Amino acid sequence: MNEWFGELGMFLAQLLVVVVLIALVMVVVARSRSGGGERSQIKLEELNARRRRRLRRLRLAASEPAARKRMTKAFRRDDKTRGKKGDADESARSTVWVLDFHGDLKASGTGKLAEEITAVLDASSEGDEVVVRLESPGGLVHAYGHAAAEMDRLRQAGLSTTVCVDKVAASGGYLMACCADRLRAAPFAVLGSIGVVAQLPNVHRLLKRHDIDVDVLTAGQYKRTLTVFGENTEEGREKFLAELNTVHDLFKRYVAERRPDLDIEAVATGEAWHGTEALSRGLVDEIGTSEAYLAERMKDAKVIALSIQQRRGLAERLGLSVSHGIERSVERGLEALDASRWQKR
């Protein structure tokens, strides 16, 4: 019996070795395949067709069993008719291209958005429209400045652009949203926060109490105005505040150029307003959700959702992106703290 268990153990060990070798070979093959070709792929979905399929399923579910067969045949006839006259109908209809942007502190989706905008500009025709479903509480100035510049490409190309805000477009998010020809917001969406904020901890007194010196060496009078470890001066604080005011002025000018009817001084206080309040202050053009707007556009246009998705690298597929996960967890924590300002108390 002992010999039998020994042979069984040896067999299982050999089997495990074979499985590990096969897995390694598969990893090598996957790496070689992922090394070439495109790192991103485009995904297109015609929302009209999706809505039509969903409506048919609901009608079938609500109908009597005896009527379902007749209804299915009617759907097939409709598809054949649509196929015969489809080319002429499609050429006469304009297209609404739908993009999505979900912003974080670093506006890390900007590269993806830029590629999607390039794809739309390549494929669009006269009379087409771009709808951007935007959600962002803002973040780093330079990151959202880049994102807004990408949005401006649509305006510069002469494409009609609508931004729909269902939840929040504040600070850098509003910097992007104001680039659209038309800005639509849900009744309780949060918009505005046209202001600039910076905060920096300083532990100089704590270090001094423990006789710890920190030397901050710079070349240039204002290379470092405020520091975490060194002693901050009043001159440094004034310079830092002046830089914040400069960024705020750029922010106000950018918004005012794109929404010339807006009383920029009245709304550039750093405050944020809900959709209906934002409408009365001129921050948005109309009230309503993105879903309602797209459903209305489906009546006379083909509505296509476009998304460019990055293919995951081998390390991510094997679960070796721990550092990325930790970074995202920290960012989400900070975002949650920032977003708590918009929660109803």
N, C-alpha and C positions, 0 to 999 in steps of 0.2 A: 504493500500500500504506500509506504514511504517513497519507494522508487517511482510509483505512478504520479504522486504529487510533485516529486522533483522534476519528472519529465514534463508535466503540465506547466510547472513554473517556468522551465526553460523555454517551452513553446510560446508562452505568453510574453516572455521577455523578448524573444526573437520577433514575435509579431509586433510588439511595441516599437522595436527598432525599425522594422519595415515601414510602419505607419509614419514614424518621425521622418524617415528618409523621403517618403512620398510627399509629405507636407513640405519639406524643404525644397524639393524639386518644384512643387506647385508655386511656392513663394518666389523662387528664382524666375520661373516662367512669367508669373504675374508682374514681377518687377521689370523684366525685359519688355513686356508688352506695354506697360504703363510708361516706360521711358520715352517712347515715340508717340507720334500722333498728337491730336488735340487734347489739351488739358481741360477743356470746357465743352459743353454741349448745349445746344439751344432747345428749349421746350416750348412748343406752341399748342394752344388749346383754343378752339373756337367756342366761345361761351354761348353763342346762339344755339349751336348743336347740342351742347350739354344741357341747356335749359329745355330744348325740345325733347330730348331723351327722357329727362326727368318728368316732364309733363305727361308724356305718354305712359310712363310707368304708373304715375298717380291715377291717370284715367282708367287704365286697365285694372288697377287695384280697387278702384271705386265702383267699377261696373259689375253687372251681374255675370256670373260664369258663362251663361249662354251667349252673351253679347261679346265676349272677349275675342272669339275667333273672327267675327265680322270686323271688329275694331282693328285687330291685327292686320287683316287684309287691307283695310282702308289706309292704315299707316304705310303699308308697302306700296300701294298705288300712289300715295302722296310722295313717297321717296322717288319712285320712278318719274313722276311728273317733275319733281324738283330737279332730278338729274338731267332730264331732257332740256329744260329751259334754264338750267343752273348757270351755264357760261355767260349767257346774255344778262341774266339778273346780277351776277356777281360783278361783272365789269361796270355795271351802272351804279353799284352801291359803293359808298365810301367805306373806309375801314377805320375802326377805333382800336388803337393799340393800347393795351393795358399793361403798365409796369407797376411793380411794388417796391417800396423802399421802407425798411424797418431799421431805424437808426439807433446806434449805441453811442457811447461817449466818444469813440474815435471815428464815427461814421465809416466803419469798416466795410460797409456795403457799397461804398462809392465806386470802387473798381468794377464791380458787377453792374452797377447802374450805368456807368460809362459805356461798357460794352453793349448793353441793351439799347442805349440811346443810339449808338453807332449803327446797330442792326436795324433799328426803326428808320433812321435817316436813309439808310441804303434801300430799304424796301418800300417806303411810303410814297404815296402819290398825292397829287393836288386834291385838296378837299378832305384829306385824312385828319384824324385827331389823335392826340396822345393823352391818355388819362393815367395819372400817377397817383396810386393809393399810398399816401405818405403817413408814416407814424414815427415821430421822434421827439424826445424832450430836449434835444440839443446836446452839445458837448464841446470839444476843442474847436477853437476859432478857425485855425488853418484847415482842419479836416472838413468842417462844414462849409468853409469858403470854397474849397475844392468841389464839394458836392453841389453847391449852388451854381458854380461855374459850369458844371456838366449839365445842369438843368437849363441854363441859359442857352445852350446849343440848340435846343428845340425852338426857342423863340427866334434866335438868329436865323434858323433855317426856314422860318415862316410857317411852321407847323402850329396849328391850333392846339393849345395845351390847357388841360384842366387838372388841377390838383384836388383830390378828395381827402379830407381829413376826418376820420371817424372817431379818433381818440385824442391824439395830441400832436401839435406841431408848434413847439415853443422854442424860443431862442434860435439856435442853429437850424432847428426844424422849420421855423417860420422863415428864416433866411432862404431856405430852399423853396418853400411853398409860394412865396411872393413872386417867384420867377414865372409863374403860370399866367396865362391870359385870363383865366377864370379860376377862382378859389371857392370851393364848396366845403362846408363843414357840417357835421352832425350837431344837433342842438346842444349837447353837453360836451362836445369836443373842447379841448383847451388850446388856445392860440395866443400868440403874442410873446411876452417876456423878451421884449426888445431891449436888452441890457447886457452887461458884461460883469462877470463875477470872478474873483480870484481869491484864494485863501491859502495861507502858508503858515505852518506851525513854526515856532521858534523856541529852541531849547537852550538858548545861550545862558540864561540865568541859572538853569539847572546844572549845566556844565561848570559854570563859574563857581557855584556853591561847592562842587567837588574838586575844585582846582584843576579843571581840565581846560586847556587852551586849544582853540581851533583857529588856524590861520587861513584866511580867505584871500588868495592872491589873484589879482586881475590886471589885465592890460587894457586900458580904456576906462574912462571915468565912470561910465554907466554899464559896464559889462555885467555886473551883478548888483542890482539895486537892493533886493531883499534876499536874505539867506536863512537857512534852517538852523545852522549851528553858530554863525557869527553874530556879532552885535549889529543890529539894524539901526540906521540913523534916520533922523527926520528928513534929511535931504533925499535919502534913498526911498523913503515912503512917498514923498511928494513926486519923485520921478516915476515911481511905479504907478501911482494914481493917474499921473498925466498920460502914461501909456495906455491905461485902461480907458480913459476918456477919448483917446485917439481912436481906439478900436470901436468904441461906442459910436463915435461920429461917423466912422466908415460904415458901420452897421445901419445907422439911420439913413445915410445917404443912399446906400444900396437899396433899401426898402422904398424910400421916397421916389427913386428913379423908376421903379417898377410899378408902384402904385401912387401915381402923382396926385390923385384926389384925396389921399390919406393925410390927415392932420398929424404929421409925424411927431411933432413935439408933444402932442397930447397923449400919444400911445407909447412913446419910447421911454417910459418910466421904469421899465423892468417888470411891470405888472402883466398878468395873463388873464384872459377872459374866456368864458364859455361861449359856445357857438352863437347863440342869439345876441349876447352882449357884444361879441366881436363884430357881428353884422352891423349893429347900430353905430359902431365906431369906425366902420369902413375897412376892417381888417380882412373881411371875407365878402364875397359877392352874393352868396345864396346859402340857404340852409337845406340840408338833406344828406342822406347817407350815400356812400359810393355804390352800394348795391342798387338803390333806387335809381340812381343816375344811369348806371349801365343797363338796367332793365328798360329804361326809357329809350336809350340809344339803340338797343337791339331792334326796335321797331322799324328803323330805316337804315341801319348800318350793320356791317359785319363786325363783331367785337371779338378781338383775338388777344388773349393773355400771352405775353411773351416773357420768358425767363431764361437767363443763361446760368447754368448750374456747373459749378466746378467739380471735376472728378476728384474723388479723394485719393490721396497718395497712399502708398503701401503702408507707411507708418500709421496713418490714421485707420486704415482698414484692419490692422492688427492690434489696434487699441493702445498704441504707443504715444498718444498725444496727451500725456498727463499734464505737462506744463501748460499746454493750451487750455486744458479744462480748468486748471487752477486760475489762470489769468481771466478766463471768462467768468468764473465764479466771483472773483473780486470785482470785476466790472459790473456784473449784475447786481451785486450788493450795493455798489455806489449808485447805480441807476435807480435801484429801489428807494434808496434814501432821497435821491433827487426827485423821483416821481411822487414821493409822499407829499410834496408841496401841493400837488394837484388833487389830492384826495379830499373829499368832503369830510369835515370834522363833525 
